[in-house]
Amino acid sequence: MFKPIPVAIGLRYLRAKRRNGFISFISLASIAGIALGVTALITTLAVMSGFQREIRDRMLQMAAHATVSAYGEPLTDWQRAVDAAIADKRVAGAAPYIEKETLLSGARNQPALVRGVLPDQESKVSVLASKKIMKQGSLESLTPGSYNIVLGKELAMWLGVGVGDSVVMMTSDFRSTPMGALPQLKRFTVSGIFEAGYNEFDKGLAVVNLHDIQRVLRMGDGVTGVRLKLHDMDLAWDVARDLALRLGGPYNVSDWTSDNANMFRALKMEKTIMAILLSLIIAMGAFNLVSSQVMLVTDKQADIAILRTLGLTPRGVMQVFVVQGTLIGVIGTVLGVIGGIVLTLNLEHILKAIENVLGVQLLPEDVYYITGLPTDLQSSDVVAIAAVALAMAFLATIYPAWRAARTAPAEALRYE
């Protein structure tokens, strides 16, 4: 009794039985369509966010959050840079490194990025030394002067080598000899194999001792730069820039977002396109809502005429059908949000149940790096999807409600 008249009548129309059962069926189809679209969109975006998080985490367990390197020449005073970085409370760890593009030769040739590290400090900035990553050998085998090398699993396979075999490293630097300019060559012994679960590292990264690569490249005590691991990786650029300013002089600053900008931009674009495509399912439910509302307006011509003669304004008539149609959208959206959250939280169990019933492995370990369905249910995505669904439902009610408001009472009651 305390509700406005248009809202009360709209709620009554929603609860009342229809004389035309087909209208009720179309209304239920509208609710189902909106709910299905919202459920599919929430689940899909959660899975895509989960894959994006998984890729990012696997990448950052081997890559630095940020790097500070000398501009155009080796960084000789790297110990001061490491000490300055550790003094920053935002930095969890810092270590020097050398990186060089090379050609490795075993049974076959394969280009690779060789990274020189100090084994006792590498654990401060990556998990390379962990037993989970090292499948054979250990990082401690990279002692100075041993000229040992640790290879990614895929890289070792492409080179056709294993632990104990030798590989030849060839760099683009040339040295003068009586026979002319020859490339730098050095033989290394494979002492370990790691698997990071990220193709860029497993197929393209080799790790050696920092002092060994310094001798090969004739860098003296210089290094490429300093790698940083932070407590909050979102502050990577600010922390690296502040460190470069404290050190003074020209330095190159980079972080994990800029180093992998193309990949993250592609993942974001893929997620956006998928969201747009799946929004069409919600749009189909909205179109069904337009149909049901138009048929309802036609069915309620006499009621509209009576309401008009009792003093309800055209605006009030329009509000009646806007309320009734919007409530259908709200019901569909709420059911879709609940269904999407429940499906996302139980997706891993559902996948295992399907595999058990079919007797197959949908994501085999020998084909995919990620063998499960990681999910990352973000509240911002859920809110955005619900807002889009409600907006579509509201827009779908405007034309039928406007048409109802234009109903002439005399014309509607002529044949009643």
DRENMAR-813170 format. One line per 8 residues: number of its first residue (from 1); their letters; for each residue y, z, x of C-alpha. Coordinates in Angstrom, 1 decimal. Layout:
BEGIN
NUM> a> Y:Z:X  ...
***
This chain:
BEGIN
1> mfkpipva> 0.0:0.0:0.0  2.3:0.4:3.0  1.6:-3.2:4.3  4.1:-6.0:3.7  3.0:-8.2:0.8  2.2:-11.4:3.0  0.0:-9.3:5.3  -1.8:-7.6:2.3
9> iglrylra> -2.4:-10.9:0.6  -3.6:-12.5:3.9  -6.0:-9.7:4.5  -7.3:-10.0:0.9  -7.9:-13.8:1.4  -9.8:-13.0:4.6  -12.1:-10.6:2.8  -12.5:-12.4:-0.5
17> krrngfis> -15.4:-14.7:-1.3  -14.4:-18.3:-1.5  -15.1:-20.5:-4.5  -15.9:-23.3:-2.0  -18.7:-22.2:0.3  -17.9:-25.0:2.7  -14.5:-23.4:3.5  -16.3:-20.2:4.5
25> fislasia> -18.6:-22.2:6.7  -15.7:-23.9:8.5  -14.0:-20.5:9.0  -17.2:-19.1:10.5  -17.5:-22.2:12.7  -13.9:-21.6:13.8  -14.6:-18.0:14.8  -17.8:-19.1:16.6
33> gialgvta> -16.1:-21.9:18.4  -13.3:-19.6:19.7  -15.7:-16.9:20.6  -18.0:-19.3:22.5  -15.1:-20.9:24.3  -13.7:-17.5:25.4  -17.2:-16.3:26.5  -17.9:-19.4:28.5
41> littlavm> -14.4:-19.4:30.1  -14.6:-15.7:31.1  -18.1:-16.0:32.6  -17.4:-19.2:34.5  -14.2:-18.0:36.0  -15.9:-14.7:37.0  -18.6:-16.7:38.7  -16.1:-18.9:40.5
49> sgfqreir> -14.1:-15.9:41.6  -17.3:-14.3:42.8  -18.2:-17.3:44.9  -14.7:-17.4:46.3  -14.9:-13.7:47.2  -18.3:-14.2:48.8  -17.1:-17.1:50.9  -14.0:-15.2:52.0
57> drmlqmaa> -16.0:-12.1:52.9  -18.5:-14.1:54.9  -15.8:-16.0:56.7  -13.7:-12.8:57.5  -16.7:-10.9:58.9  -16.6:-13.4:61.8  -13.0:-14.5:61.8  -10.0:-12.4:62.6
65> hatvsayg> -7.5:-11.4:59.9  -4.7:-12.5:62.2  -4.2:-13.8:65.7  -1.3:-13.7:68.2  -1.5:-16.2:71.0  0.7:-17.4:73.8  2.7:-20.6:73.3  1.4:-23.4:75.4
73> epltdwqr> -0.1:-21.3:78.2  -2.7:-18.5:78.6  -1.7:-14.9:77.6  -1.9:-12.9:80.8  -0.5:-9.6:79.7  -3.1:-9.3:76.9  -3.8:-5.6:77.4  -0.2:-4.7:76.5
81> avdaaiad> -0.6:-6.8:73.3  -3.8:-5.0:72.4  -2.2:-1.6:73.0  0.8:-2.6:70.9  -1.4:-3.7:68.1  -3.5:-0.6:68.1  -0.4:1.5:67.9  0.3:-0.1:64.5
89> krvagaap> -1.3:2.0:61.8  -2.0:-1.1:59.7  -4.3:-2.4:62.4  -7.9:-1.4:62.4  -8.9:-3.1:65.7  -7.8:-5.6:68.3  -9.5:-7.6:71.0  -8.7:-10.5:73.3
97> yieketll> -10.4:-13.8:73.0  -10.6:-17.4:74.4  -11.4:-20.4:72.3  -12.2:-23.9:73.5  -13.5:-27.0:71.9  -16.5:-28.2:73.9  -19.5:-30.5:73.8  -22.8:-28.6:74.2
105> sgarnqpa> -25.9:-30.5:75.4  -29.5:-29.3:74.9  -32.2:-31.6:73.7  -29.4:-33.2:71.7  -25.6:-33.1:72.0  -23.4:-31.3:69.5  -19.7:-30.4:69.5  -18.9:-26.7:69.1
113> lvrgvlpd> -16.1:-24.2:69.4  -16.9:-21.8:72.3  -15.4:-18.3:71.9  -15.1:-16.0:74.8  -15.3:-12.3:73.9  -15.7:-8.8:75.4  -19.0:-7.6:73.9  -18.0:-4.0:74.0
121> qeskvsvl> -14.8:-4.7:72.0  -16.0:-7.4:69.6  -17.2:-4.9:67.1  -13.6:-3.9:66.5  -12.7:-7.3:65.0  -16.0:-8.7:63.7  -19.6:-7.9:62.7  -21.1:-10.3:65.2
129> askkimkq> -22.8:-7.5:67.1  -24.6:-6.1:64.0  -28.3:-6.5:63.6  -27.8:-8.1:60.2  -26.0:-11.0:61.9  -27.9:-11.3:65.2  -31.3:-12.8:64.3  -32.5:-13.0:67.9
137> gslesltp> -31.3:-11.4:71.1  -28.1:-9.2:71.2  -24.5:-9.6:72.0  -24.9:-7.1:74.9  -26.8:-9.8:76.8  -23.4:-11.5:77.4  -22.8:-9.6:80.7  -20.2:-10.9:83.2
145> gsynivlg> -21.6:-13.4:85.6  -24.8:-14.0:83.6  -23.5:-17.1:82.0  -25.5:-16.4:78.8  -24.5:-17.9:75.5  -25.1:-16.9:71.9  -25.4:-19.7:69.4  -25.2:-20.1:65.6
153> kelamwlg> -28.5:-20.7:63.9  -27.7:-24.2:62.7  -26.1:-25.1:66.0  -29.2:-24.0:67.9  -31.3:-26.1:65.6  -29.1:-29.2:66.0  -29.2:-28.7:69.8  -32.9:-28.3:69.7
161> vgvgdsvv> -32.9:-25.1:71.8  -34.0:-21.5:71.4  -33.7:-18.2:73.2  -34.4:-18.7:77.0  -33.4:-22.4:77.0  -30.4:-23.9:78.7  -27.5:-25.7:77.4  -24.7:-27.5:79.3
169> mmtsdfrs> -21.1:-27.0:78.3  -18.7:-29.8:78.9  -15.0:-29.3:78.3  -12.1:-31.8:78.1  -10.6:-30.5:81.3  -11.2:-32.7:84.4  -11.4:-31.7:88.0  -10.7:-34.0:91.0
177> tpmgalpq> -13.6:-34.9:93.3  -14.1:-37.5:96.0  -15.8:-39.6:93.2  -12.8:-39.3:91.0  -12.0:-37.2:87.9  -15.0:-35.5:86.4  -15.3:-33.3:83.3  -15.9:-29.5:83.7
185> lkrftvsg> -19.6:-28.8:83.4  -21.4:-25.5:83.3  -25.0:-24.5:82.5  -25.5:-21.5:80.2  -28.7:-19.8:79.1  -29.3:-19.1:75.4  -29.7:-15.3:75.0  -29.2:-14.9:71.3
193> ifeagyne> -28.9:-16.6:67.9  -26.8:-15.3:65.0  -26.6:-16.3:61.3  -23.3:-15.4:59.6  -24.2:-17.2:56.3  -21.1:-19.4:56.6  -21.7:-23.0:57.7  -18.5:-23.3:59.8
201> fdkglavv> -19.7:-20.6:62.1  -23.5:-21.1:62.0  -23.2:-24.8:62.9  -20.0:-24.8:65.0  -19.6:-21.6:67.0  -21.0:-20.4:70.3  -20.1:-17.1:71.9  -19.9:-16.3:75.7
209> nlhdiqrv> -18.6:-13.6:77.8  -14.8:-13.6:78.2  -14.9:-13.5:82.1  -17.5:-16.3:82.3  -15.4:-18.7:80.2  -12.3:-17.7:82.3  -14.1:-18.8:85.4  -15.2:-22.1:83.8
217> lrmgdgvt> -11.7:-22.9:82.5  -10.0:-21.5:85.7  -7.7:-19.3:83.6  -7.6:-16.4:85.9  -7.0:-13.2:83.9  -5.4:-15.1:81.0  -6.8:-15.4:77.5  -6.0:-17.5:74.4
225> gvrlklhd> -4.7:-14.5:72.5  -5.5:-11.3:70.6  -7.5:-11.1:67.4  -6.5:-8.4:64.8  -8.5:-6.7:62.1  -6.4:-5.0:59.5  -7.0:-2.2:56.9  -5.3:-4.5:54.3
233> mdlawdva> -6.0:-8.2:55.0  -3.2:-9.2:52.6  -0.7:-7.9:55.2  -2.1:-10.2:57.9  0.9:-12.4:58.4  3.4:-9.6:58.3  1.5:-7.5:60.9  1.0:-10.4:63.3
241> rdlalrlg> 4.6:-11.4:63.0  5.8:-7.9:63.7  3.5:-7.7:66.8  4.9:-11.0:68.1  8.4:-9.7:67.7  7.6:-6.4:69.5  6.1:-8.3:72.4  9.0:-10.7:72.8
249> gpynvsdw> 8.9:-14.3:74.0  7.4:-17.3:72.2  4.1:-16.6:70.5  1.9:-18.5:68.0  1.1:-16.4:64.9  -1.6:-17.3:62.4  -3.6:-15.4:59.7  -6.7:-16.1:57.7
257> tsdnanmf> -4.9:-17.7:54.8  -3.1:-20.3:56.9  -6.2:-21.0:59.1  -8.2:-21.8:56.0  -5.4:-23.0:53.7  -7.1:-26.2:52.7  -10.4:-24.5:51.7  -8.7:-21.8:49.6
265> ralkmekt> -6.4:-24.4:48.0  -9.4:-26.5:47.1  -11.2:-23.5:45.6  -8.1:-22.6:43.6  -7.7:-26.1:42.3  -11.4:-26.3:41.3  -11.0:-23.0:39.4  -7.9:-24.3:37.6
273> imaillsl> -9.5:-27.6:36.6  -12.6:-25.8:35.3  -10.4:-23.4:33.3  -8.6:-26.4:31.7  -11.8:-28.2:30.9  -13.5:-25.1:29.3  -10.3:-24.4:27.3  -11.2:-27.5:25.3
281> iiamgafn> -14.0:-25.5:23.7  -11.4:-23.0:22.5  -9.3:-26.0:21.3  -12.3:-27.3:19.3  -12.5:-23.9:17.5  -8.7:-24.1:16.9  -9.1:-27.6:15.3  -11.8:-26.2:13.1
289> lvssqvml> -9.4:-23.5:12.1  -6.8:-26.1:11.1  -9.4:-27.8:8.9  -10.5:-24.6:7.2  -6.9:-23.5:6.6  -5.9:-26.9:5.1  -8.9:-26.7:2.8  -8.1:-23.1:1.9
297> vtdkqadi> -4.5:-24.1:1.1  -5.8:-26.8:-1.2  -8.3:-24.3:-2.8  -5.5:-21.8:-3.4  -2.9:-24.1:-5.0  -2.9:-22.1:-8.3  -2.6:-18.8:-6.5  0.3:-20.1:-4.4
305> ailrtlgl> 2.1:-21.3:-7.6  1.6:-17.9:-9.3  2.9:-16.1:-6.2  5.9:-18.3:-6.1  6.7:-17.7:-9.8  6.4:-14.0:-9.2  9.2:-14.3:-6.6  7.4:-14.8:-3.3
313> tprgvmqv> 9.6:-17.0:-1.1  8.3:-20.1:0.7  8.6:-18.1:4.0  6.4:-15.4:2.5  3.8:-17.9:1.4  3.8:-19.3:5.0  3.3:-15.8:6.4  0.3:-15.2:4.1
321> fvvqgtli> -1.6:-18.1:5.7  -0.4:-17.5:9.2  -1.7:-13.9:8.9  -5.0:-15.1:7.5  -5.5:-17.8:10.1  -4.3:-15.6:13.0  -6.8:-12.9:12.1  -9.6:-15.4:12.3
329> gvigtvlg> -8.4:-16.2:15.8  -8.2:-12.5:16.7  -11.8:-11.9:15.5  -13.1:-14.9:17.5  -11.1:-13.9:20.6  -12.3:-10.2:20.5  -15.9:-11.3:20.0  -15.5:-13.8:22.9
337> viggivlt> -14.0:-11.2:25.2  -16.8:-8.7:24.5  -19.5:-11.5:24.9  -17.9:-12.7:28.1  -17.8:-9.3:29.7  -21.3:-8.4:28.7  -22.7:-11.7:29.8  -20.9:-11.5:33.2
345> lnlehilk> -22.0:-8.0:33.9  -25.7:-8.9:33.1  -25.7:-12.5:34.6  -27.7:-11.6:37.6  -30.5:-10.0:35.4  -30.4:-13.0:33.1  -30.8:-15.4:36.1  -33.8:-13.4:37.3
353> aienvlgv> -35.4:-13.4:33.9  -35.0:-17.2:33.6  -36.6:-17.6:37.1  -39.5:-15.4:36.0  -40.0:-17.3:32.8  -39.8:-20.7:34.4  -41.6:-19.7:37.6  -39.0:-21.3:39.8
361> qllpedvy> -36.2:-20.2:42.1  -32.9:-21.6:40.9  -31.0:-20.9:44.1  -33.7:-21.0:46.9  -32.8:-19.4:50.2  -33.8:-22.4:52.3  -31.2:-24.5:50.5  -28.3:-22.3:49.7
369> yitglptd> -26.4:-19.7:51.8  -25.7:-17.7:48.6  -28.9:-17.1:46.7  -27.6:-15.1:43.8  -24.8:-15.5:41.3  -21.9:-13.3:42.6  -19.4:-12.4:39.9  -15.9:-11.0:40.2
377> lqssdvva> -14.6:-10.1:36.7  -10.8:-10.0:37.1  -8.8:-8.4:34.4  -5.9:-10.9:34.9  -8.3:-13.7:34.0  -9.6:-12.0:30.9  -6.0:-11.2:29.7  -4.9:-14.8:30.3
385> iaavalam> -7.9:-16.3:28.5  -7.4:-14.0:25.5  -3.7:-14.9:25.4  -4.5:-18.7:25.5  -7.1:-18.3:22.7  -4.7:-16.3:20.5  -1.9:-18.8:21.1  -4.1:-21.7:20.1
393> aflatiyp> -5.2:-19.9:17.0  -1.6:-19.1:16.0  -0.5:-22.7:16.6  -3.4:-23.9:14.5  -2.1:-22.0:11.5  1.4:-23.3:11.5  0.8:-26.7:9.9  -1.5:-25.5:7.0
401> awraarta> 0.9:-22.6:6.4  3.9:-24.9:6.3  2.1:-27.2:3.9  1.3:-24.2:1.7  5.0:-23.2:1.7  6.0:-26.6:0.4  3.7:-26.3:-2.7  5.7:-26.9:-5.9
409> paealrye> 4.6:-24.3:-8.6  5.0:-26.8:-11.5  2.9:-29.4:-9.8  0.2:-26.9:-8.8  -0.1:-25.5:-12.4  0.1:-28.8:-14.3  -3.7:-29.2:-14.4  -4.7:-25.6:-14.5
***
